[in-house]
Amino acid sequence: MTGIRKFKLKQYPTGVNRSSAGAIETVQPPTTHADPIATAMEQAEADVPKLLMPKAVAAMLGLTERTLERWRITGEGPRYVKLSRSTVRYLREDVSAFVTANLRANTAQ
């Protein structure tokens, strides 16, 4: 028979090694030592609140981005964060508070 022989590799569960003698041994994941820089970065990321873009907020509220822009000018909409001259973001908690503050039971309110 000439040519390339086809064969299938045996699949073993993750974390299991097959030694040359045929015995199966479990492999422990390598232990990692706490890196102070990585720990500090994870803590900093946990402390930074999740900011939403105006497009996402508009979609959540069923509005246009232009309406949110107009509300920022008139002070009607949810509170926002101005990161730079042209960058605006919203805190999820502020959008939720805005929705909660505008709940109405009937049209007389």
Secondary structure as a PSIPRED ss2 file (coil, helix, strand):
# PSIPRED VFORMAT (PSIPRED V4.0)

   1 M C   1.000  0.000  0.000
   2 T C   1.000  0.000  0.000
   3 G C   1.000  0.000  0.000
   4 I C   1.000  0.000  0.000
   5 R C   1.000  0.000  0.000
   6 K C   1.000  0.000  0.000
   7 F C   1.000  0.000  0.000
   8 K C   1.000  0.000  0.000
   9 L C   1.000  0.000  0.000
  10 K C   1.000  0.000  0.000
  11 Q C   1.000  0.000  0.000
  12 Y C   1.000  0.000  0.000
  13 P C   1.000  0.000  0.000
  14 T C   1.000  0.000  0.000
  15 G C   1.000  0.000  0.000
  16 V E   0.000  0.000  1.000
  17 N E   0.000  0.000  1.000
  18 R E   0.000  0.000  1.000
  19 S C   1.000  0.000  0.000
  20 S C   1.000  0.000  0.000
  21 A C   1.000  0.000  0.000
  22 G C   1.000  0.000  0.000
  23 A C   1.000  0.000  0.000
  24 I E   0.000  0.000  1.000
  25 E E   0.000  0.000  1.000
  26 T E   0.000  0.000  1.000
  27 V C   1.000  0.000  0.000
  28 Q C   1.000  0.000  0.000
  29 P C   1.000  0.000  0.000
  30 P C   1.000  0.000  0.000
  31 T C   1.000  0.000  0.000
  32 T C   1.000  0.000  0.000
  33 H C   1.000  0.000  0.000
  34 A C   1.000  0.000  0.000
  35 D C   1.000  0.000  0.000
  36 P H   0.000  1.000  0.000
  37 I H   0.000  1.000  0.000
  38 A H   0.000  1.000  0.000
  39 T H   0.000  1.000  0.000
  40 A H   0.000  1.000  0.000
  41 M H   0.000  1.000  0.000
  42 E H   0.000  1.000  0.000
  43 Q H   0.000  1.000  0.000
  44 A H   0.000  1.000  0.000
  45 E H   0.000  1.000  0.000
  46 A H   0.000  1.000  0.000
  47 D H   0.000  1.000  0.000
  48 V C   1.000  0.000  0.000
  49 P C   1.000  0.000  0.000
  50 K C   1.000  0.000  0.000
  51 L E   0.000  0.000  1.000
  52 L E   0.000  0.000  1.000
  53 M C   1.000  0.000  0.000
  54 P H   0.000  1.000  0.000
  55 K H   0.000  1.000  0.000
  56 A H   0.000  1.000  0.000
  57 V H   0.000  1.000  0.000
  58 A H   0.000  1.000  0.000
  59 A H   0.000  1.000  0.000
  60 M H   0.000  1.000  0.000
  61 L H   0.000  1.000  0.000
  62 G C   1.000  0.000  0.000
  63 L C   1.000  0.000  0.000
  64 T C   1.000  0.000  0.000
  65 E H   0.000  1.000  0.000
  66 R H   0.000  1.000  0.000
  67 T H   0.000  1.000  0.000
  68 L H   0.000  1.000  0.000
  69 E H   0.000  1.000  0.000
  70 R H   0.000  1.000  0.000
  71 W H   0.000  1.000  0.000
  72 R H   0.000  1.000  0.000
  73 I H   0.000  1.000  0.000
  74 T H   0.000  1.000  0.000
  75 G C   1.000  0.000  0.000
  76 E C   1.000  0.000  0.000
  77 G C   1.000  0.000  0.000
  78 P C   1.000  0.000  0.000
  79 R C   1.000  0.000  0.000
  80 Y C   1.000  0.000  0.000
  81 V E   0.000  0.000  1.000
  82 K E   0.000  0.000  1.000
  83 L C   1.000  0.000  0.000
  84 S C   1.000  0.000  0.000
  85 R C   1.000  0.000  0.000
  86 S C   1.000  0.000  0.000
  87 T C   1.000  0.000  0.000
  88 V E   0.000  0.000  1.000
  89 R E   0.000  0.000  1.000
  90 Y E   0.000  0.000  1.000
  91 L E   0.000  0.000  1.000
  92 R H   0.000  1.000  0.000
  93 E H   0.000  1.000  0.000
  94 D H   0.000  1.000  0.000
  95 V H   0.000  1.000  0.000
  96 S H   0.000  1.000  0.000
  97 A H   0.000  1.000  0.000
  98 F H   0.000  1.000  0.000
  99 V H   0.000  1.000  0.000
 100 T H   0.000  1.000  0.000
 101 A H   0.000  1.000  0.000
 102 N C   1.000  0.000  0.000
 103 L C   1.000  0.000  0.000
 104 R C   1.000  0.000  0.000
 105 A C   1.000  0.000  0.000
 106 N C   1.000  0.000  0.000
 107 T C   1.000  0.000  0.000
 108 A C   1.000  0.000  0.000
 109 Q C   1.000  0.000  0.000
